[in-house]
Amino acid sequence: MNRDATHADALAQLDAYIARPTPKLAGTDRGQLVRALAVRIQQMQDTLAVLYARAITDADGLSESRSEAELARHRKRIELHVGLARVLMRPPGDDPVAELQALLDAGVDRAGAKTTGWLTYGLKKRRKEYIDLAPVSVLVGTWNVAGRLPSSSLNAWLFGKPGPDDAPPSVSAPDAAPPSFPPRLPSFSHVFDAAGTTPLLDAAATPPESPAATAPITIPLPATPGPAAAAAKPVPDLSTPPPLPPRPPAPPADIIVLGFQEADTSTETYIAHDPATVTGFRERIARALGPHLERQYGIAVTKQLVGLVIVVLVHDRIAAHVTDIETATVGCGIMGLLGNKGAVAVRLKVHDTRLCFVNCHLAADADQWARRNSDVNEIRRRLWFRRSDGRPTPDPAYDEDETAVVWLGDMNYRLTGTQERVAQHVQNGNLPLLLQTDQLKQTMLKGDAFVGFEEANIEFVPTYKYDVGTSRFDTSEKKRTPAWCDRVLWRHPGPGATRSSRYTSHMKYLDSDHKPVSALLSVDVGVIDPDRLAVVTRDVLREHDRWENTLIPEASVTPQVVDFGTVRFMSEASQTVELVNTGKIPFAWHFVPRDGSGPLAGIGVAWCTAEPQRGVLEPGDRKSITFSVYVPPPLAVLFNAAETPSMSEIFILRLHQGRDFFIAAEGSWQRTCLARSLVDLAASTGPSRTTPPSAGPLASAVPPELDALTQFLRDHATHPASPVDVADLVAPTAPVSESAVQSVLDALDTHRAVPADADPRAVFRALATVLEYLPAALIRSGAAQDRVLAAAAGAGAVEDDPAAAALEAAVSELDATHRASLLVLLAACVALADADVARVGDAMPAHVTRAAAEARIADLLGPLVMRWSAVGDAGGGGIGTPPTVLGGMGSVPTSAASSPVAASKKVRSKIAARQRAFVLLVRGFRATSP
């Protein structure tokens, strides 16, 4: 029998043995089986390489589930063969049946996962060997619409030039056909991983091309006329063909990304979105595209966070290659969390390159330069992507190293100088000179934010601020300095690049104080060659087998103790730890997830985080891991109540098939009066910063911090040098510096007197901050708050007698500390309203001035004093649970029977009820106080 026949016989017995293990090997030589196993394993390795290539390119049209199932089966067969080879190589007499049966029972999930992880890394490392670069055009547009839907066509914005409906009307032309309504833009029906093959555009939802657009144009020839007809009628001249129909517009780009800011400026949008907002923008986009292009684009995703909206459209010529669509939102406005400022992002994969688009709205005002930089870095840190279909995302963190990123939006970076100076330079065409004072350019140059990002040359005039309805710079009293607030930046990790062929503003739009901006980008994406991928996959698997059998990973971590020192509420700090591969082979590493135990387990967030969470290191390479500290309100409540200010967290960094490293993060919590209850503050025997919580009797009826703030406002309400203007106090016309507010809060934490020269606006903002972060509202959510609201609702109109017995009884039922605190707050509000009357004098009737002042104060303080829990309402109207507060309050889940519009109306009603109740409380206090 020849060698091949011997191997074939051995392989046949081997297959029978694996299918049904028997006690003995039926006389087959163990050496023959081992050699046969080597041949079979090599064949199966080659097959597996081809299958991996198929799974990535989906060349054979398999669905994701079928591809994964086939890969799993082949991985299991290889593992069984390898296991059998190892036990057969033991000394004769050992029976491998038991061990083989254990292999069959245990499966190969762990081994398959290991192989897949190594394969992913190996393919990424050698990506250039099987990738070809191809350009994809992306049109990026950003517009702060100031709460208004555009009134004119979006043609100029989308196409970069006037469209058909931008032309003046013609009296002789027939009426234009009405636009299709509702728009026929199809939504994406399915979104698969890279292994999926279903196109993102639903073919059934895409209407067929009209016959007029697809049928060839023919010129009919008349029948041959008779002699009489020829004499009576001249032969038509066919040398000049009739005019051709107008050419349909070309698609502006493969992908269209439009970002809107301040799309909805109503108060209730913080709690629930009105779907009509997004629908309105989609309708206008469809009309601008026109009936021809409308059928060629599909809406990949639409995402909203308060006033931020992003819409991504994909042309059908590239839709089948767009996968893995994910979204994320970050609110960093009020409280550093709400979504009036922040970002909404979309991430997707085009061929084998991941693109990310971040629509942002950063802090306003010229002097908030540092805050804008902080907002950018906060957004980058907190962006966490999720899929709309609920499937897990392998890498949810925001990434700039392996993703082509585009930032767009109202970034609010300003120009240095006065309006007159900037306008003069604009008129003279000195834009390069103006750009030298641009805050964003200087930020990028210093490396404070947007490190590694690029921007096209700016050759258009500033896009902010204009009088609404005109293209004239701001003529109000403030005369704000013009600036390029609306920008488009990009960063491409390579290989390839991102280039811009057009970057301009569109001055024809007059609906907002901003002008829209558009950029036409060409982004290089990687396209996989299946044949070259199969070769690389086979090589990577072989290399992995060699490493796995001969070597183990080695590494060092320095330092292994990260000390943040003093940690303050809502402040950020970071330190780095260096991981070095000191061994001879690459290794994968990751942080072990927390087990959910410990005193902070129920909060759902951690005060210290590490990024990145995982990675792969080559021999000799090193990786800097950033540990960041940030204490949000729910954690601040726990740290304030702790007996000791020490903070500690243990991170476990695990090497794949190697050792664990334990990294300790430590800090010392700086106690604060924020995020502490009124009873806790009233019972404290010393400053909040140095005194631990006390369970003893109350040291004062009113917390000294609240008393100091309200006393300052009462004393300065009628200050002869600078009487307080309530309108400017509640909504400052000029920005209040963060340092001034922090100075007031530091004085409260140390029981020092509020500086006599402090800005009353900063003190009022500090007061609102204390009320905002109380764990339980001043008038608690629940029975106490319901009684106050019910009494206020039954007290008649605001002009009626506010000292209704029911309202007074409801307030008297509050506990002693909350009642006393409410009274001192009402006394300060009365003093502020009366001071406004004295300041205005005879220019307006006293009762009108007083009512206006009370309403302004109530607009802000009413919802804070009577906060309610958005979800569950089990916490007494406190600072909220992590899903509502830390989620940015962009949207609160509503019941299946409650639409977003209904929820929005309910929220509006709740806010109005609390504002009205607070006005009645102020008037009732005035009526009953001596």
TORVO-292132 format. One line per 8 residues: number of its first residue (from 1); for each residue x, y, z of C-alpha. Coordinates in steps of 0.5 Angstrom, whole numbers, always signed. Layout:
NUM> X/Y/Z ~ ...
***
This chain:
1> +0/+0/+0 ~ +3/+7/-2 ~ +4/+13/+3 ~ -2/+16/+0 ~ -7/+10/+1 ~ -4/+9/+8 ~ -6/+17/+10 ~ -13/+16/+7
9> -14/+10/+11 ~ -12/+13/+17 ~ -16/+19/+16 ~ -22/+15/+15 ~ -21/+11/+21 ~ -20/+18/+25 ~ -26/+21/+22 ~ -30/+15/+25
17> -26/+15/+31 ~ -28/+23/+32 ~ -35/+21/+30 ~ -36/+15/+35 ~ -30/+15/+40 ~ -29/+7/+42 ~ -24/+4/+47 ~ -19/+2/+42
25> -16/+5/+36 ~ -18/-2/+32 ~ -10/-4/+31 ~ -9/+3/+27 ~ -2/+5/+28 ~ -1/+11/+33 ~ +4/+14/+29 ~ +0/+14/+22
33> -6/+17/+26 ~ -1/+23/+28 ~ +2/+24/+21 ~ -5/+24/+18 ~ -7/+29/+23 ~ -2/+33/+21 ~ -4/+33/+14 ~ -12/+34/+16
41> -10/+40/+21 ~ -6/+43/+15 ~ -12/+43/+10 ~ -17/+45/+15 ~ -12/+51/+17 ~ -13/+53/+10 ~ -20/+52/+9 ~ -21/+57/+15
49> -17/+62/+12 ~ -21/+62/+6 ~ -28/+62/+11 ~ -25/+68/+15 ~ -24/+72/+8 ~ -31/+70/+6 ~ -34/+73/+13 ~ -30/+79/+12
57> -32/+80/+4 ~ -38/+76/+4 ~ -36/+74/-3 ~ -41/+68/-3 ~ -47/+72/+0 ~ -48/+68/+6 ~ -52/+72/+12 ~ -48/+74/+18
65> -51/+68/+22 ~ -49/+63/+17 ~ -42/+65/+16 ~ -41/+65/+24 ~ -44/+58/+24 ~ -39/+56/+19 ~ -33/+59/+22 ~ -35/+56/+29
73> -36/+49/+26 ~ -29/+49/+23 ~ -26/+52/+29 ~ -29/+46/+33 ~ -26/+41/+28 ~ -19/+44/+28 ~ -19/+44/+36 ~ -21/+37/+36
81> -16/+35/+31 ~ -11/+38/+35 ~ -13/+35/+42 ~ -13/+28/+39 ~ -6/+29/+36 ~ -3/+31/+43 ~ -6/+25/+47 ~ -4/+20/+41
89> +3/+23/+42 ~ +3/+20/+49 ~ +6/+13/+51 ~ +3/+7/+49 ~ -2/+4/+54 ~ -5/+11/+55 ~ -13/+11/+53 ~ -14/+18/+50
97> -22/+16/+50 ~ -23/+20/+56 ~ -19/+26/+55 ~ -22/+26/+48 ~ -29/+26/+50 ~ -28/+32/+55 ~ -25/+36/+49 ~ -32/+34/+46
105> -36/+36/+52 ~ -32/+42/+53 ~ -33/+45/+46 ~ -28/+50/+43 ~ -31/+57/+45 ~ -25/+59/+49 ~ -20/+57/+43 ~ -24/+60/+38
113> -25/+67/+41 ~ -17/+67/+42 ~ -16/+65/+35 ~ -21/+70/+33 ~ -18/+76/+37 ~ -11/+74/+35 ~ -13/+74/+27 ~ -17/+81/+28
121> -10/+84/+31 ~ -6/+80/+25 ~ -10/+83/+20 ~ -10/+90/+22 ~ -3/+90/+23 ~ -2/+87/+15 ~ -8/+91/+13 ~ -4/+95/+7
129> -3/+88/+4 ~ -10/+87/+2 ~ -13/+94/+2 ~ -14/+98/-4 ~ -16/+106/-3 ~ -22/+109/-6 ~ -25/+116/-5 ~ -32/+117/-2
137> -35/+124/-3 ~ -38/+127/+3 ~ -42/+133/+4 ~ -42/+136/+11 ~ -46/+142/+12 ~ -47/+145/+19 ~ -53/+151/+21 ~ -55/+154/+27
145> -62/+155/+26 ~ -64/+159/+32 ~ -70/+155/+33 ~ -73/+156/+26 ~ -74/+151/+20 ~ -71/+154/+14 ~ -76/+158/+10 ~ -73/+158/+3
153> -70/+152/-1 ~ -64/+148/+1 ~ -61/+148/-6 ~ -55/+153/-5 ~ -53/+149/+1 ~ -53/+142/-1 ~ -51/+143/-8 ~ -46/+149/-7
161> -50/+154/-12 ~ -57/+156/-13 ~ -62/+151/-15 ~ -68/+151/-19 ~ -73/+154/-14 ~ -67/+160/-13 ~ -69/+163/-19 ~ -74/+169/-20
169> -81/+167/-22 ~ -83/+167/-29 ~ -90/+170/-31 ~ -90/+166/-37 ~ -88/+160/-34 ~ -93/+155/-32 ~ -94/+153/-24 ~ -89/+149/-22
177> -91/+142/-19 ~ -92/+141/-12 ~ -86/+138/-8 ~ -87/+130/-6 ~ -91/+130/+1 ~ -89/+127/+5 ~ -82/+126/+3 ~ -80/+119/-1
185> -73/+119/+3 ~ -73/+111/+5 ~ -70/+109/+11 ~ -65/+104/+12 ~ -69/+97/+13 ~ -63/+93/+16 ~ -56/+94/+18 ~ -51/+89/+19
193> -44/+88/+21 ~ -38/+87/+16 ~ -40/+80/+14 ~ -47/+82/+12 ~ -50/+83/+5 ~ -57/+86/+6 ~ -56/+93/+2 ~ -58/+99/+7
201> -63/+102/+2 ~ -69/+98/+2 ~ -71/+96/-5 ~ -78/+96/-4 ~ -78/+103/-1 ~ -75/+106/-7 ~ -79/+108/-13 ~ -77/+106/-20
209> -74/+111/-24 ~ -80/+114/-28 ~ -80/+113/-36 ~ -78/+120/-38 ~ -72/+119/-34 ~ -70/+112/-37 ~ -73/+112/-44 ~ -68/+114/-50
217> -70/+120/-54 ~ -73/+118/-61 ~ -75/+123/-66 ~ -81/+120/-70 ~ -80/+121/-78 ~ -87/+122/-82 ~ -90/+117/-87 ~ -88/+119/-94
225> -93/+124/-97 ~ -97/+123/-103 ~ -96/+128/-109 ~ -102/+132/-107 ~ -100/+132/-100 ~ -93/+134/-102 ~ -95/+140/-106 ~ -100/+142/-100
233> -95/+142/-95 ~ -88/+143/-94 ~ -83/+137/-92 ~ -81/+138/-85 ~ -74/+140/-84 ~ -71/+134/-79 ~ -64/+137/-80 ~ -65/+141/-73
241> -67/+136/-67 ~ -72/+138/-62 ~ -69/+141/-55 ~ -67/+135/-50 ~ -70/+135/-44 ~ -66/+139/-38 ~ -61/+134/-35 ~ -63/+131/-28
249> -58/+134/-23 ~ -52/+130/-21 ~ -52/+127/-14 ~ -48/+132/-9 ~ -44/+127/-6 ~ -44/+119/-4 ~ -46/+121/+3 ~ -49/+127/+6
257> -48/+129/+13 ~ -52/+135/+16 ~ -52/+138/+23 ~ -57/+143/+26 ~ -56/+147/+32 ~ -62/+150/+36 ~ -67/+146/+32 ~ -71/+146/+38
265> -70/+152/+43 ~ -76/+150/+48 ~ -76/+148/+55 ~ -79/+142/+55 ~ -75/+139/+49 ~ -70/+137/+55 ~ -74/+132/+57 ~ -78/+129/+51
273> -77/+131/+44 ~ -82/+133/+39 ~ -82/+129/+33 ~ -84/+134/+29 ~ -78/+138/+29 ~ -74/+132/+25 ~ -80/+131/+21 ~ -79/+138/+19
281> -72/+138/+17 ~ -73/+132/+13 ~ -78/+135/+9 ~ -74/+141/+7 ~ -68/+136/+5 ~ -73/+132/+1 ~ -75/+138/-3 ~ -68/+141/-4
289> -66/+134/-7 ~ -72/+134/-12 ~ -76/+128/-14 ~ -70/+125/-18 ~ -65/+125/-13 ~ -70/+124/-7 ~ -71/+117/-10 ~ -63/+116/-10
297> -62/+117/-3 ~ -64/+114/+4 ~ -63/+116/+11 ~ -58/+112/+14 ~ -60/+115/+21 ~ -63/+121/+25 ~ -61/+123/+32 ~ -63/+129/+36
305> -61/+131/+43 ~ -65/+137/+45 ~ -63/+142/+40 ~ -58/+138/+36 ~ -60/+134/+30 ~ -56/+130/+25 ~ -58/+127/+19 ~ -54/+122/+15
313> -56/+120/+8 ~ -53/+115/+3 ~ -53/+115/-4 ~ -55/+108/-7 ~ -49/+107/-11 ~ -45/+106/-4 ~ -51/+104/+1 ~ -49/+96/+0
321> -42/+98/+3 ~ -45/+102/+9 ~ -45/+98/+15 ~ -45/+98/+23 ~ -49/+105/+24 ~ -48/+107/+31 ~ -50/+113/+35 ~ -48/+117/+41
329> -50/+123/+45 ~ -46/+128/+50 ~ -49/+133/+54 ~ -45/+138/+57 ~ -49/+144/+58 ~ -53/+146/+65 ~ -50/+142/+70 ~ -44/+140/+66
337> -49/+135/+63 ~ -56/+137/+60 ~ -56/+137/+52 ~ -57/+145/+51 ~ -49/+144/+49 ~ -46/+138/+47 ~ -46/+133/+41 ~ -49/+128/+38
345> -45/+123/+33 ~ -46/+118/+28 ~ -41/+113/+27 ~ -41/+108/+21 ~ -37/+103/+16 ~ -36/+105/+9 ~ -32/+99/+6 ~ -27/+97/+11
353> -26/+104/+14 ~ -30/+107/+20 ~ -32/+114/+19 ~ -35/+118/+25 ~ -39/+125/+25 ~ -39/+129/+31 ~ -45/+135/+31 ~ -43/+139/+37
361> -45/+146/+40 ~ -40/+149/+45 ~ -40/+154/+50 ~ -42/+161/+48 ~ -39/+168/+50 ~ -33/+171/+48 ~ -29/+169/+55 ~ -31/+162/+55
369> -25/+160/+51 ~ -23/+155/+56 ~ -30/+152/+57 ~ -30/+151/+50 ~ -24/+147/+50 ~ -26/+143/+56 ~ -33/+142/+52 ~ -29/+138/+46
377> -25/+134/+51 ~ -31/+132/+55 ~ -35/+130/+49 ~ -29/+126/+46 ~ -28/+123/+53 ~ -36/+121/+54 ~ -38/+119/+47 ~ -40/+112/+48
385> -43/+109/+41 ~ -49/+104/+41 ~ -53/+101/+36 ~ -60/+103/+35 ~ -62/+95/+34 ~ -60/+94/+41 ~ -54/+89/+39 ~ -47/+90/+42
393> -42/+94/+40 ~ -35/+91/+40 ~ -31/+98/+41 ~ -36/+103/+43 ~ -31/+108/+45 ~ -30/+114/+41 ~ -23/+113/+37 ~ -19/+118/+33
401> -13/+113/+32 ~ -17/+108/+27 ~ -23/+112/+25 ~ -23/+118/+20 ~ -27/+123/+24 ~ -31/+130/+22 ~ -33/+135/+27 ~ -38/+140/+25
409> -43/+145/+28 ~ -43/+152/+32 ~ -37/+151/+36 ~ -37/+158/+38 ~ -30/+160/+38 ~ -29/+168/+37 ~ -25/+173/+34 ~ -21/+178/+38
417> -23/+185/+37 ~ -29/+190/+37 ~ -34/+189/+32 ~ -32/+196/+28 ~ -25/+193/+27 ~ -27/+186/+25 ~ -32/+189/+20 ~ -27/+194/+17
425> -22/+188/+16 ~ -28/+184/+13 ~ -30/+190/+8 ~ -22/+191/+6 ~ -22/+183/+5 ~ -16/+182/+10 ~ -19/+175/+12 ~ -12/+172/+13
433> -11/+178/+18 ~ -17/+176/+22 ~ -16/+169/+22 ~ -9/+170/+26 ~ -14/+172/+32 ~ -19/+166/+31 ~ -19/+163/+38 ~ -20/+156/+34
441> -14/+157/+30 ~ -10/+159/+36 ~ -13/+153/+40 ~ -11/+148/+35 ~ -4/+151/+34 ~ -3/+150/+42 ~ -5/+143/+42 ~ -11/+145/+47
449> -16/+141/+43 ~ -17/+138/+36 ~ -10/+136/+36 ~ -8/+133/+29 ~ -14/+136/+26 ~ -15/+140/+19 ~ -19/+145/+16 ~ -20/+148/+9
457> -18/+155/+8 ~ -23/+160/+10 ~ -25/+164/+4 ~ -31/+167/+7 ~ -34/+172/+11 ~ -35/+171/+19 ~ -42/+167/+19 ~ -44/+170/+26
465> -47/+175/+28 ~ -53/+177/+24 ~ -59/+181/+25 ~ -65/+176/+23 ~ -68/+177/+16 ~ -61/+180/+14 ~ -54/+180/+12 ~ -52/+185/+16
473> -48/+185/+22 ~ -51/+185/+29 ~ -54/+192/+30 ~ -57/+191/+37 ~ -54/+194/+44 ~ -49/+189/+45 ~ -46/+189/+38 ~ -43/+182/+38
481> -36/+182/+35 ~ -37/+177/+28 ~ -34/+171/+28 ~ -33/+164/+25 ~ -37/+160/+30 ~ -39/+155/+25 ~ -34/+150/+22 ~ -32/+143/+19
489> -26/+140/+22 ~ -23/+133/+20 ~ -18/+128/+22 ~ -16/+122/+18 ~ -11/+116/+21 ~ -9/+114/+15 ~ -7/+110/+10 ~ -10/+115/+5
497> -13/+122/+7 ~ -18/+127/+7 ~ -19/+133/+2 ~ -23/+139/+1 ~ -25/+141/-5 ~ -30/+146/-3 ~ -31/+150/+4 ~ -36/+156/+4
505> -42/+159/+7 ~ -48/+161/+4 ~ -50/+168/+5 ~ -57/+168/+2 ~ -60/+164/+8 ~ -63/+170/+13 ~ -67/+166/+18 ~ -62/+165/+23
513> -57/+170/+26 ~ -52/+165/+23 ~ -50/+163/+16 ~ -50/+156/+14 ~ -43/+153/+12 ~ -42/+147/+8 ~ -35/+143/+6 ~ -35/+138/+0
521> -30/+133/+3 ~ -26/+127/-1 ~ -25/+121/+4 ~ -20/+115/+2 ~ -23/+109/+5 ~ -20/+102/+5 ~ -23/+97/+0 ~ -22/+89/+1
529> -19/+85/-4 ~ -21/+78/-2 ~ -16/+74/-5 ~ -10/+78/-2 ~ -14/+77/+4 ~ -14/+70/+4 ~ -7/+69/+3 ~ -6/+74/+9
537> -11/+70/+14 ~ -7/+64/+13 ~ +0/+67/+14 ~ -3/+70/+21 ~ -6/+64/+23 ~ +0/+60/+22 ~ +4/+65/+26 ~ -1/+65/+31
545> +0/+58/+32 ~ +7/+58/+33 ~ +7/+64/+38 ~ +2/+60/+42 ~ +6/+54/+43 ~ +13/+57/+44 ~ +12/+63/+48 ~ +9/+67/+54
553> +7/+75/+54 ~ +11/+79/+59 ~ +10/+86/+61 ~ +11/+92/+66 ~ +7/+97/+68 ~ +9/+104/+71 ~ +7/+107/+76 ~ +2/+102/+79
561> -1/+107/+84 ~ -4/+113/+81 ~ -5/+119/+86 ~ -10/+124/+84 ~ -9/+128/+90 ~ -15/+133/+92 ~ -21/+131/+88 ~ -27/+136/+87
569> -34/+136/+85 ~ -35/+136/+78 ~ -28/+137/+76 ~ -23/+133/+72 ~ -16/+131/+72 ~ -12/+125/+69 ~ -6/+122/+70 ~ -2/+116/+65
577> +0/+109/+66 ~ +5/+106/+62 ~ +4/+99/+59 ~ +11/+96/+56 ~ +11/+90/+52 ~ +18/+87/+55 ~ +17/+80/+52 ~ +19/+77/+45
585> +12/+76/+43 ~ +6/+81/+42 ~ +0/+80/+47 ~ -7/+83/+47 ~ -9/+86/+54 ~ -15/+89/+57 ~ -18/+91/+64 ~ -23/+86/+67
593> -30/+89/+68 ~ -32/+91/+75 ~ -36/+85/+79 ~ -41/+90/+81 ~ -40/+90/+88 ~ -38/+95/+93 ~ -41/+101/+96 ~ -42/+105/+89
601> -44/+99/+86 ~ -51/+101/+85 ~ -50/+108/+82 ~ -48/+105/+75 ~ -42/+110/+74 ~ -35/+110/+77 ~ -31/+116/+79 ~ -25/+114/+76
609> -24/+111/+69 ~ -19/+108/+64 ~ -18/+109/+57 ~ -17/+105/+53 ~ -20/+99/+56 ~ -16/+94/+51 ~ -11/+93/+46 ~ -5/+90/+43
617> +2/+91/+44 ~ +8/+89/+40 ~ +15/+87/+43 ~ +18/+93/+45 ~ +12/+98/+44 ~ +9/+102/+50 ~ +2/+104/+51 ~ +0/+110/+55
625> -7/+109/+59 ~ -10/+115/+61 ~ -14/+115/+68 ~ -19/+120/+69 ~ -23/+122/+75 ~ -29/+126/+75 ~ -35/+126/+80 ~ -42/+127/+78
633> -47/+129/+83 ~ -50/+122/+85 ~ -43/+120/+87 ~ -42/+126/+90 ~ -48/+125/+95 ~ -44/+118/+97 ~ -37/+122/+98 ~ -40/+127/+102
641> -43/+123/+107 ~ -37/+118/+108 ~ -34/+118/+114 ~ -27/+119/+111 ~ -25/+123/+105 ~ -21/+118/+102 ~ -22/+115/+95 ~ -19/+108/+92
649> -21/+104/+86 ~ -17/+98/+84 ~ -16/+96/+76 ~ -14/+89/+74 ~ -10/+89/+67 ~ -10/+83/+65 ~ -5/+80/+59 ~ -8/+75/+55
657> -5/+68/+57 ~ -1/+72/+62 ~ -1/+75/+69 ~ -5/+80/+72 ~ -3/+87/+74 ~ -7/+91/+80 ~ -7/+98/+79 ~ -9/+103/+85
665> -13/+109/+84 ~ -13/+114/+90 ~ -15/+121/+92 ~ -18/+125/+97 ~ -25/+128/+96 ~ -26/+135/+98 ~ -32/+136/+101 ~ -37/+141/+99
673> -44/+144/+101 ~ -46/+142/+94 ~ -50/+135/+93 ~ -51/+135/+101 ~ -58/+135/+104 ~ -61/+141/+108 ~ -62/+137/+114 ~ -54/+135/+114
681> -52/+142/+112 ~ -56/+145/+118 ~ -54/+139/+123 ~ -46/+141/+121 ~ -42/+144/+127 ~ -37/+146/+122 ~ -35/+148/+115 ~ -37/+143/+110
689> -30/+142/+107 ~ -27/+140/+114 ~ -33/+137/+118 ~ -36/+130/+117 ~ -43/+129/+117 ~ -46/+129/+123 ~ -53/+125/+126 ~ -53/+130/+132
697> -59/+135/+133 ~ -59/+141/+128 ~ -54/+146/+130 ~ -58/+152/+126 ~ -65/+152/+123 ~ -63/+154/+116 ~ -57/+152/+113 ~ -51/+157/+114
705> -50/+156/+107 ~ -57/+158/+104 ~ -57/+164/+110 ~ -51/+167/+107 ~ -53/+167/+100 ~ -60/+170/+101 ~ -57/+175/+106 ~ -52/+177/+101
713> -58/+178/+96 ~ -62/+182/+101 ~ -57/+187/+103 ~ -55/+188/+96 ~ -62/+189/+93 ~ -62/+196/+94 ~ -55/+198/+94 ~ -54/+205/+93
721> -48/+204/+88 ~ -51/+199/+84 ~ -58/+197/+85 ~ -60/+190/+83 ~ -63/+189/+76 ~ -67/+183/+77 ~ -67/+181/+69 ~ -60/+182/+69
729> -59/+177/+75 ~ -63/+172/+72 ~ -61/+172/+65 ~ -55/+176/+65 ~ -53/+180/+59 ~ -46/+180/+60 ~ -43/+173/+62 ~ -41/+171/+69
737> -34/+168/+70 ~ -34/+161/+73 ~ -28/+164/+77 ~ -33/+169/+81 ~ -38/+163/+82 ~ -33/+158/+84 ~ -30/+164/+89 ~ -37/+164/+92
745> -38/+157/+93 ~ -31/+156/+96 ~ -33/+161/+101 ~ -39/+157/+103 ~ -35/+151/+104 ~ -31/+154/+109 ~ -36/+158/+112 ~ -32/+165/+110
753> -37/+171/+109 ~ -39/+172/+102 ~ -34/+177/+99 ~ -38/+184/+100 ~ -35/+186/+93 ~ -38/+180/+90 ~ -42/+180/+83 ~ -49/+179/+85
761> -50/+175/+79 ~ -45/+170/+81 ~ -48/+170/+88 ~ -55/+168/+85 ~ -52/+163/+80 ~ -49/+160/+86 ~ -56/+160/+90 ~ -59/+156/+84
769> -53/+151/+84 ~ -54/+150/+91 ~ -61/+148/+90 ~ -60/+145/+83 ~ -56/+139/+87 ~ -60/+138/+93 ~ -61/+131/+94 ~ -68/+132/+96
777> -71/+138/+93 ~ -73/+144/+98 ~ -80/+142/+97 ~ -80/+135/+96 ~ -83/+131/+91 ~ -89/+127/+93 ~ -94/+129/+98 ~ -91/+135/+100
785> -90/+138/+93 ~ -97/+135/+91 ~ -100/+139/+97 ~ -97/+146/+95 ~ -98/+145/+87 ~ -106/+143/+89 ~ -106/+149/+94 ~ -103/+154/+88
793> -108/+151/+83 ~ -114/+153/+88 ~ -112/+160/+89 ~ -115/+163/+83 ~ -111/+167/+78 ~ -105/+170/+80 ~ -108/+177/+81 ~ -112/+174/+87
801> -111/+174/+94 ~ -104/+169/+94 ~ -105/+168/+102 ~ -110/+162/+101 ~ -111/+158/+107 ~ -110/+152/+103 ~ -103/+154/+101 ~ -101/+157/+107
809> -103/+150/+111 ~ -99/+146/+105 ~ -92/+150/+107 ~ -93/+149/+114 ~ -93/+142/+113 ~ -86/+142/+111 ~ -81/+139/+116 ~ -78/+145/+120
817> -71/+145/+116 ~ -74/+145/+109 ~ -80/+150/+112 ~ -75/+155/+115 ~ -70/+155/+109 ~ -76/+156/+104 ~ -78/+162/+108 ~ -71/+165/+108
825> -71/+164/+100 ~ -78/+167/+99 ~ -75/+173/+104 ~ -70/+174/+99 ~ -74/+174/+93 ~ -79/+179/+96 ~ -73/+184/+97 ~ -71/+183/+90
833> -77/+184/+87 ~ -78/+191/+92 ~ -71/+193/+90 ~ -73/+193/+82 ~ -79/+197/+84 ~ -75/+202/+87 ~ -70/+202/+81 ~ -75/+203/+76
841> -79/+208/+80 ~ -84/+212/+76 ~ -82/+210/+69 ~ -87/+204/+70 ~ -93/+202/+75 ~ -90/+199/+81 ~ -95/+193/+81 ~ -93/+192/+74
849> -85/+192/+76 ~ -86/+188/+82 ~ -90/+182/+78 ~ -85/+182/+72 ~ -79/+181/+77 ~ -83/+176/+81 ~ -85/+172/+75 ~ -77/+172/+72
857> -75/+170/+79 ~ -80/+164/+79 ~ -78/+162/+72 ~ -71/+160/+74 ~ -73/+158/+82 ~ -79/+155/+81 ~ -77/+149/+78 ~ -71/+148/+82
865> -75/+149/+89 ~ -80/+144/+87 ~ -76/+139/+82 ~ -79/+132/+81 ~ -76/+126/+79 ~ -77/+124/+71 ~ -76/+117/+72 ~ -80/+113/+78
873> -80/+119/+83 ~ -77/+115/+88 ~ -72/+120/+90 ~ -76/+126/+93 ~ -74/+130/+87 ~ -67/+130/+88 ~ -61/+130/+83 ~ -63/+124/+79
881> -61/+117/+78 ~ -55/+116/+73 ~ -60/+114/+67 ~ -63/+121/+67 ~ -58/+125/+70 ~ -52/+122/+67 ~ -55/+121/+60 ~ -55/+128/+59
889> -63/+128/+60 ~ -63/+128/+52 ~ -69/+124/+52 ~ -73/+120/+58 ~ -77/+114/+56 ~ -84/+115/+55 ~ -89/+109/+56 ~ -92/+106/+50
897> -99/+109/+50 ~ -95/+116/+51 ~ -92/+120/+45 ~ -87/+124/+45 ~ -91/+130/+44 ~ -96/+128/+50 ~ -90/+128/+54 ~ -87/+134/+52
905> -94/+138/+54 ~ -94/+134/+60 ~ -87/+137/+62 ~ -89/+144/+60 ~ -95/+144/+64 ~ -91/+141/+70 ~ -86/+147/+69 ~ -91/+152/+69
913> -95/+150/+75 ~ -88/+150/+79 ~ -87/+157/+76 ~ -94/+159/+78 ~ -94/+156/+85 ~ -87/+160/+87 ~ -90/+166/+85 ~ -96/+165/+89
921> -91/+163/+95 ~ -87/+170/+94 ~ -93/+174/+94 ~ -96/+170/+100 ~ -90/+171/+104 ~ -90/+179/+103 ~ -98/+179/+105 ~ -96/+175/+111
929> -89/+178/+113 ~ -89/+184/+118
***
